[in-house]
Amino acid sequence: MIRITRTEISSILQSAPKFATRRSARVDIDRLTTGLRADLKAEIDKAMQPFMVLMDEAVRLFMFLERHQFSLGLGPGVNAFAFQLSRLRSDALSIRELITLGQEAAAHALARSFFDCIELAMAIAEDPEFAEAYDTSESEEEFWRKHIAFGRIYPRVERFISRGCGSAKEAEYQVSRHRAVKGALSGHVHIARWSAFRTGVVPLLSQPGVLSIGAIGALSAHFPSLCLLIANEAHLFSACCINILTKPNPPQVFAQYRPSRKLNDVVSSTHVLQELLERHEKALEQYAGRHFDSYAQDEI
């Protein structure tokens, strides 16, 4: 493995075209991100501590879900679900890290991926034939177009939620919410004009009505809503999984679930997140809404 040294970079820099007499500036990226995290840490603790606690609980929950699933071993019928849990853990953790770095647009773009992934995990858990077809499809692009894209996945998502929460009405509501959320988040993926604008002009959570212009990272007024969004989705998914696996004849992905310490971690983590949401969600929604509405009413 080669190493690119500072000496090599300095030599290349000396040969770079010059449009000024002064030395070209350099930025230490590692020092920059370390400093940015340190600056935002105190601000996060002051302005959005409960939201970050919920975000951490969501990350922790997906870690426990993944760890438990992999402890059962891999094999036909469960691989696709296990790997989706890994992706959910990765997305949730990455969103959390982007928040600590003050990267609003990137965090929301990844949240759009998170929702696609959690819908796919629901569909895989609900339908073993779908899971097998997804896992063995020769053309992922064709499979996605025929079975997932353009809302084709929603009936499976609705059945999973209905089976998990015992209410067709609640399932219908949750699918409708998913559609709205994904629509709002799409602008961050496709780089809508307002998304690019919000990257360079960030509404500050700690100073409502004040905009941070051109900062490398800032604590956005939209972050609390994002944390609530991920926490609620994590709870919905895990609660449905637990309810489904405790009923007679659970789907194949839950067939091997037995009482264990790792499963207990999943149940306990789900309970903590549920209790926190029941106790504080309404107040936190009001707080997030006040800051959110000060800048943009229509977008996540």
Secondary structure as GFF3:
##gff-version 3
##sequence-region A 1 300
A	DSSP	alpha_helix	6	14	.	.	.	ID=ss1
A	DSSP	alpha_helix	29	47	.	.	.	ID=ss2
A	DSSP	alpha_helix	49	71	.	.	.	ID=ss3
A	DSSP	alpha_helix	79	100	.	.	.	ID=ss4
A	DSSP	alpha_helix	104	126	.	.	.	ID=ss5
A	DSSP	alpha_helix	128	136	.	.	.	ID=ss6
A	DSSP	alpha_helix	140	147	.	.	.	ID=ss7
A	DSSP	alpha_helix	154	165	.	.	.	ID=ss8
A	DSSP	alpha_helix	168	189	.	.	.	ID=ss9
A	DSSP	alpha_helix	193	200	.	.	.	ID=ss10
A	DSSP	beta_strand	201	203	.	.	.	ID=ss11
A	DSSP	beta_strand	211	213	.	.	.	ID=ss12
A	DSSP	alpha_helix	223	245	.	.	.	ID=ss13
A	DSSP	three_ten_helix	252	254	.	.	.	ID=ss14
A	DSSP	alpha_helix	261	293	.	.	.	ID=ss15
###
